[in-house]
Amino acid sequence: MKKVLGMGNALTDILLQIENDSVLNTLHLPKGSMQLVDGHKSEEIMTLLEGVSPKMVTGGSASNTINGITCLGGKAGFIGKVGKDSIGEFFKRDMINNGVTPHLELSNTASGKCTVLVSADGERTLCTFLGAACEIDAADLKTEMFEGYDIFHIEGYLVQNHDLIRTAVKMAKEAGLMVSVDLASYNVVEANLDFLNEMIKDFVDIVFANEEEARAFTGKEPEEALIHISEHCEIAVVKIGKDGSYVKSGKNSVKVLPRLAECIDTTGAGDLYAAGFLYGLANDYSHDICGKIGSLVSAKVVEVIGAKMTDEVWNEIHQEIKAMI
């Protein structure tokens, strides 16, 4: 089985159940929004809600993907940056407990975290403090981090750091790895279009994009965007939500049908699709099977709150994959 190495923002999600939404008004937070906050605001939130018992889970796009791969039974590692604090220790310990090999650099800045305020009706308001997570740079990368891996997966949220990404993909290629990128956000694509075009053409083998990201990258609708992307990489994947996904490699293309799901929360759906697809690729399954595994895992994760699933759900997934292959 091939091994997958991920790189992304090392974030820990801190979930806090709030009794009523008055606290959101006090903190001037629009309900259901996602906002970047500084350390002061992050501490203000925690102080105001110090009587609420927090639930902590590791998060971040590439981290979700890598954890998904190991939960599927794959082998994976993760490159990121955390602070020298309890949240950084939690992130590292959780990764190890999930079977992920951590390659974590340390910072004097506090660890990145996303405080998630969960209202009584299930609506989530996210306050993200990037902290140490966004400090990872080219100087942190070491050749030995890439040794023993076969696929290198990058989350699109890091693409704004051109020097980091350019250095990472060059090192990955020199070590003989395939390079995978999840475009992650249409606004990031729009802001870094020239760089992405150059990077994908020269270094990337696998591209994951949803409809909005594919449109931002190519100016085209899903099926035409798929063709355009596939001309610049080995495997192109365009996800079309409840309508499934398209996969194209060279002259071969497949339409992966969607899985029925009772959608509660779409958090992590794209990350877990990538986990399923890359797990399939690591096992040398056909692209059709890779897409079906991705679709299965993403359908399961939208039926729970957050991007983490119970052992029971993972066991169900394992059984369905056995029947599939």
C-alpha positions as CSV (number, residue, x, y, z in Angstrom):
1,M,0.0,0.0,0.0
2,K,1.3,3.5,-0.9
3,K,1.7,6.0,1.9
4,V,0.2,9.5,1.8
5,L,1.8,12.7,3.2
6,G,-0.4,15.7,3.8
7,M,0.5,19.3,4.5
8,G,-1.9,21.9,5.8
9,N,-3.1,24.2,8.6
10,A,-2.8,22.3,12.0
11,L,-6.0,23.5,13.6
12,T,-7.9,22.1,16.6
13,D,-11.7,22.6,16.6
14,I,-13.1,23.5,20.1
15,L,-16.8,22.9,20.1
16,L,-18.9,24.8,22.7
17,Q,-22.7,24.2,23.0
18,I,-24.4,27.6,23.8
19,E,-27.8,27.7,25.5
20,N,-29.0,30.7,23.6
21,D,-27.8,33.1,20.9
22,S,-27.4,36.1,23.2
23,V,-23.7,35.3,23.6
24,L,-23.3,35.7,19.8
25,N,-24.7,39.2,20.1
26,T,-22.5,40.0,23.0
27,L,-19.5,38.9,21.0
28,H,-20.7,40.6,17.8
29,L,-20.7,37.4,15.8
30,P,-23.2,36.8,13.0
31,K,-24.9,33.5,13.6
32,G,-23.7,30.8,11.2
33,S,-20.7,32.8,10.0
34,M,-17.0,31.9,9.8
35,Q,-14.7,34.6,10.8
36,L,-10.9,34.9,11.3
37,V,-10.2,36.2,14.7
38,D,-7.0,37.4,16.5
39,G,-5.7,35.9,19.7
40,H,-7.4,38.6,21.9
41,K,-10.8,37.8,20.4
42,S,-10.3,34.1,20.7
43,E,-9.4,34.4,24.4
44,E,-12.4,36.8,25.0
45,I,-14.7,34.0,23.6
46,M,-13.2,31.3,25.9
47,T,-13.4,33.6,28.9
48,L,-17.0,34.4,28.3
49,L,-17.8,30.7,28.0
50,E,-15.5,29.4,30.7
51,G,-18.4,27.5,32.3
52,V,-19.1,25.5,29.2
53,S,-17.3,22.2,28.8
54,P,-15.5,22.2,25.5
55,K,-15.2,19.2,23.1
56,M,-11.9,19.2,21.2
57,V,-11.2,17.5,17.9
58,T,-8.4,18.0,15.4
59,G,-9.4,19.9,12.2
60,G,-8.0,21.6,9.2
61,S,-8.6,20.5,5.6
62,A,-5.5,18.3,4.9
63,S,-5.6,17.1,8.5
64,N,-9.1,15.8,8.0
65,T,-8.1,14.1,4.8
66,I,-5.1,12.4,6.3
67,N,-7.0,11.3,9.4
68,G,-9.7,9.9,7.0
69,I,-7.0,7.8,5.2
70,T,-5.7,6.2,8.3
71,C,-9.3,5.5,9.6
72,L,-9.8,3.7,6.3
73,G,-6.8,1.6,7.0
74,G,-4.2,3.5,5.0
75,K,-0.8,4.8,6.0
76,A,-0.2,8.5,6.2
77,G,1.8,11.4,7.7
78,F,1.1,15.1,8.2
79,I,3.3,18.2,8.0
80,G,2.1,21.3,10.0
81,K,3.0,23.8,12.7
82,V,1.7,24.1,16.3
83,G,2.5,26.1,19.4
84,K,4.2,24.9,22.5
85,D,1.0,24.6,24.4
86,S,-1.7,22.1,25.5
87,I,-3.7,22.5,22.2
88,G,-0.5,21.7,20.2
89,E,0.0,18.7,22.4
90,F,-3.6,17.6,21.9
91,F,-3.2,17.9,18.1
92,K,-0.1,15.8,18.1
93,R,-1.5,13.2,20.4
94,D,-4.8,12.9,18.5
95,M,-2.9,12.4,15.2
96,I,-0.8,9.6,16.8
97,N,-3.9,8.0,18.3
98,N,-5.4,7.9,14.8
99,G,-2.3,6.2,13.3
100,V,-0.9,9.3,11.6
101,T,2.8,10.0,11.7
102,P,3.2,13.7,12.7
103,H,5.9,15.9,11.2
104,L,5.1,19.0,13.3
105,E,7.2,22.1,13.7
106,L,6.9,24.1,16.9
107,S,6.3,27.9,17.3
108,N,6.3,30.3,20.2
109,T,2.9,31.5,18.9
110,A,-0.2,29.8,20.3
111,S,-1.6,26.8,18.4
112,G,-4.2,27.5,15.7
113,K,-7.8,26.7,16.8
114,C,-11.3,27.1,15.5
115,T,-13.8,27.9,18.2
116,V,-17.2,26.5,17.1
117,L,-20.2,27.9,18.9
118,V,-23.1,25.4,18.5
119,S,-26.5,27.0,18.9
120,A,-29.5,25.0,20.3
121,D,-30.9,24.6,16.7
122,G,-27.6,23.0,15.6
123,E,-26.3,26.1,13.7
124,R,-22.6,26.6,14.0
125,T,-20.7,29.9,14.3
126,L,-17.0,29.5,13.6
127,C,-14.2,31.7,14.9
128,T,-10.8,30.7,13.5
129,F,-7.5,31.8,15.1
130,L,-4.8,30.6,12.7
131,G,-2.0,31.2,15.2
132,A,1.0,29.0,14.7
133,A,-0.7,27.0,11.9
134,C,-0.2,29.7,9.3
135,E,3.4,30.3,10.2
136,I,4.7,27.2,8.5
137,D,7.0,28.2,5.7
138,A,9.6,26.9,3.3
139,A,12.4,26.9,5.9
140,D,10.5,24.4,8.0
141,L,10.5,21.7,5.3
142,K,13.2,19.0,5.4
143,T,14.0,16.4,2.8
144,E,13.6,13.5,5.3
145,M,9.9,14.5,5.8
146,F,9.2,13.2,2.3
147,E,11.1,9.9,2.6
148,G,9.0,6.7,2.6
149,Y,5.9,8.4,1.1
150,D,4.4,8.0,-2.4
151,I,1.7,10.7,-2.6
152,F,1.9,14.3,-1.3
153,H,-1.4,16.0,-0.6
154,I,-1.7,19.8,-0.1
155,E,-4.7,21.8,1.0
156,G,-5.6,24.8,-1.1
157,Y,-5.7,27.2,1.9
158,L,-1.9,27.1,1.9
159,V,-1.6,28.2,-1.8
160,Q,-1.4,31.8,-0.8
161,N,2.1,31.1,0.5
162,H,3.8,30.7,-2.9
163,D,7.3,30.1,-1.6
164,L,6.1,27.3,0.8
165,I,4.1,25.5,-1.9
166,R,6.8,25.9,-4.6
167,T,9.4,24.5,-2.3
168,A,7.2,21.7,-1.1
169,V,6.2,20.4,-4.5
170,K,9.8,20.6,-5.7
171,M,11.0,18.5,-2.7
172,A,8.1,16.1,-3.2
173,K,8.9,15.6,-6.9
174,E,12.6,15.2,-6.1
175,A,11.7,12.4,-3.7
176,G,9.6,10.7,-6.4
177,L,6.1,11.5,-5.0
178,M,2.9,12.1,-6.9
179,V,1.5,15.5,-5.9
180,S,-2.2,16.1,-5.1
181,V,-3.9,19.4,-4.4
182,D,-7.4,20.2,-3.2
183,L,-8.3,23.7,-4.4
184,A,-10.3,24.2,-1.2
185,S,-11.9,27.6,-1.8
186,Y,-13.0,29.5,-4.9
187,N,-11.8,32.8,-3.5
188,V,-8.3,31.4,-2.9
189,V,-8.3,30.1,-6.5
190,E,-9.4,33.5,-7.8
191,A,-6.7,35.3,-5.8
192,N,-3.9,32.9,-6.9
193,L,-4.9,31.9,-10.4
194,D,-1.7,32.6,-12.2
195,F,0.4,30.8,-9.6
196,L,-2.0,27.8,-9.5
197,N,-1.9,27.5,-13.3
198,E,1.9,27.4,-13.2
199,M,2.1,25.0,-10.3
200,I,-0.5,22.5,-11.6
201,K,1.1,22.4,-15.0
202,D,4.6,21.9,-13.7
203,F,4.2,19.8,-10.6
204,V,0.7,18.5,-9.8
205,D,-0.6,15.0,-10.7
206,I,-4.0,15.1,-9.0
207,V,-6.5,18.0,-8.7
208,F,-9.6,18.0,-6.6
209,A,-12.2,20.8,-7.1
210,N,-15.8,21.4,-6.4
211,E,-18.1,23.2,-8.9
212,E,-17.3,26.7,-7.7
213,E,-13.5,26.1,-7.5
214,A,-13.5,24.5,-10.9
215,R,-15.4,27.4,-12.4
216,A,-13.0,29.9,-10.7
217,F,-10.0,28.0,-12.1
218,T,-11.3,27.5,-15.6
219,G,-14.3,29.8,-16.2
220,K,-16.2,26.7,-17.3
221,E,-19.0,24.5,-16.0
222,P,-18.2,21.1,-14.4
223,E,-17.8,18.8,-17.4
224,E,-15.9,21.3,-19.5
225,A,-13.8,22.3,-16.5
226,L,-12.9,18.6,-15.9
227,I,-11.6,18.4,-19.5
228,H,-9.6,21.6,-19.1
229,I,-8.0,20.6,-15.7
230,S,-7.2,17.1,-17.0
231,E,-5.1,18.6,-19.8
232,H,-2.7,19.9,-17.2
233,C,-2.5,16.9,-14.7
234,E,-2.7,13.1,-14.6
235,I,-6.0,12.9,-12.6
236,A,-8.7,15.5,-12.5
237,V,-11.7,15.3,-10.0
238,V,-14.6,17.7,-10.1
239,K,-17.2,17.2,-7.3
240,I,-20.8,18.3,-8.0
241,G,-22.3,17.8,-4.5
242,K,-25.5,15.8,-4.4
243,D,-25.1,15.0,-8.1
244,G,-21.9,13.0,-7.6
245,S,-18.5,13.6,-9.2
246,Y,-16.5,13.4,-12.4
247,V,-13.0,11.8,-12.7
248,K,-10.9,12.1,-15.8
249,S,-7.4,10.7,-16.6
250,G,-6.1,11.0,-20.1
251,K,-8.9,9.8,-22.5
252,N,-10.7,7.9,-19.7
253,S,-13.4,9.6,-17.7
254,V,-16.1,8.3,-15.3
255,K,-19.2,9.8,-13.7
256,V,-19.4,8.7,-10.1
257,L,-23.0,8.5,-8.9
258,P,-23.9,10.2,-5.6
259,R,-24.6,8.3,-2.4
260,L,-27.9,9.0,-0.7
261,A,-27.4,10.8,2.6
262,E,-29.4,12.6,5.2
263,C,-27.3,15.8,5.2
264,I,-26.9,17.5,8.6
265,D,-23.6,19.3,8.2
266,T,-21.4,19.5,5.1
267,T,-18.2,20.2,7.1
268,G,-15.4,18.0,5.9
269,A,-17.3,16.5,3.0
270,G,-14.7,17.5,0.4
271,D,-11.8,16.6,2.7
272,L,-13.2,13.1,3.3
273,Y,-13.9,12.6,-0.4
274,A,-10.2,13.2,-1.0
275,A,-9.4,10.8,1.8
276,G,-11.5,8.0,0.1
277,F,-10.1,8.7,-3.3
278,L,-6.5,8.8,-2.2
279,Y,-7.0,5.7,-0.1
280,G,-8.2,3.9,-3.2
281,L,-5.4,5.2,-5.3
282,A,-2.9,4.1,-2.6
283,N,-4.3,0.6,-3.0
284,D,-4.1,0.8,-6.8
285,Y,-7.9,0.6,-7.3
286,S,-9.5,1.8,-10.5
287,H,-10.4,5.5,-10.6
288,D,-14.1,4.5,-10.7
289,I,-13.6,2.6,-7.4
290,C,-11.6,5.5,-5.9
291,G,-14.4,7.9,-6.7
292,K,-17.0,5.5,-5.2
293,I,-15.0,5.2,-2.0
294,G,-14.7,9.0,-1.9
295,S,-18.4,9.4,-2.5
296,L,-19.2,6.9,0.2
297,V,-17.0,8.5,2.9
298,S,-18.2,12.0,2.1
299,A,-21.9,10.9,2.2
300,K,-21.3,9.4,5.7
301,V,-19.6,12.5,7.1
302,V,-22.4,14.9,6.1
303,E,-24.7,12.8,8.4
304,V,-22.8,13.8,11.5
305,I,-21.8,17.1,13.1
306,G,-18.2,18.0,12.3
307,A,-15.6,16.1,10.3
308,K,-15.1,13.2,12.7
309,M,-17.0,9.9,12.7
310,T,-17.4,7.1,15.3
311,D,-15.8,3.7,15.1
312,E,-19.2,2.3,14.4
313,V,-19.6,4.4,11.2
314,W,-16.1,3.6,10.1
315,N,-16.9,-0.1,10.5
316,E,-19.9,0.4,8.3
317,I,-17.7,2.1,5.7
318,H,-15.2,-0.8,5.8
319,Q,-17.9,-3.3,5.1
320,E,-19.3,-1.4,2.2
321,I,-15.8,-1.0,0.7
322,K,-15.2,-4.8,1.0
323,A,-18.4,-5.4,-1.0
324,M,-17.4,-2.7,-3.5
325,I,-14.0,-4.2,-4.4
